[in-house]
């Protein structure tokens, strides 16, 4: 009988080990294929979840700047994040998202991370061991696990002592049976009925919290596994995990109590479910878990952030491997940005550009010639350089600075702002950042295009002059060729150009020195076969204004509406 039992136990153990190894082998094949190809299939994640660590930090840290929401949206940084996000856990996703937004011109942490990026990219054995542990932690939306080490988070259940008292009542009832079977049975039935009512009335209140707490426990379990990693180059991290996990590892036991009877498929699960209800174990364990984490917030924070750091570091290494060209940036004190063969990270087979931009730069050029893409590429690379120590270029030099943009302005219906009001509010952010004497690189696309021509050019020139007279690097793109003359003493001019070949406009998407001398709006109308009357009149009006610098009287020649009819 004993021998049979031992055999059964051995069979079960072998089956469990086989299942574990098979599952891990499948994962390893997947990871190796991804690293060889440079491509991966990203898990679907809520940006509300991904941004929660960033939001939690921002809400408790006064004067927290980083990359603001308008700049983030202008540069389509959510899409950049997706391309980077080879993380295996929600902790890693949140950490990486925060990393891309948390610009700090001191750059201390950025340069310290380079050693970790290099280690995890080059040491396949260590990387794969970490990937297995991190993928075991996995991704879950809406856990907000970082909130548990911030103030006023992880709320305890009110009147917890009552739940403990009610949970003890069935034990008292069983004890009472030995002296009075009748009253003991009555008390245990009464306590079971009372606790069942309390459990189901309050269950919905606790479900979301228990879901979040279960992920907290999974984080602690992952940290415990990481503490056991044996690689010599990982020794320092393993020791840290072991030290920080020690005071909070009892959360794992408490979470297992909550999970009893929830796994599904077990023949006796319904019995365990009744035990949890009878003794109110969910409520009592939850409070104990919250108390444990609350009493050791600093240890939990260090565990959480270190896991996020490792996961994000692997993602950065993977991203670099997927790129045709990248470099680690050089940071200088001079107000200048210099780069060689820079690419935009969201464009497949991009045209690269090489430039040295001083304190103030004005980019002009025709419609669709590449101005906006160029300055967005610079801004995105300036963020990546200062957050993950990576630029999509053969070389990159810049002064460490906050990055702020005013580009994709839209009417704000909810706030009642017109396009122009939204635009000047966006520009005021840049002015305020400079007035606070913070190092800043501003990128402005089509300055003040929401108002009339005369005031637009006058106000644009005045703003550009103010920016040039204060600290910070400024890159402005505009269609207004007049600005190239008005600002030529303070701004260096660069432009994009086009050529006409076989009746089509061709763009080289390459930046050139000097101001733009061409316009193509009317030529685009001609190529798209607009009626000749429209294009001829438009050319006549443009030539008249260029020659005389006035519009007055030029509409009289076309006052007769009949001459427009049937004219192609």
PyMOL commands that set and color helices and strands:
alter all, ss='L'
color gray80, all
select helices_A, chain A and resi 2-37+47-50+52-60+69-74+77-84+90-101+108-122+124-137+145-149+160-177+181-226+232-248+250-259+269-278+281-295+297-322+371-387+419-435+453-469+482-486+521-527+532-548+556-558+561-564
alter helices_A, ss='H'
color red, helices_A
select strands_A, chain A and resi 330-331+337-342+353-357+360-365+395-398+402-406+440-445+473-478+492-496+498-501+504-507+512-513
alter strands_A, ss='S'
color yellow, strands_A
deselect
rebuild
show_as cartoon
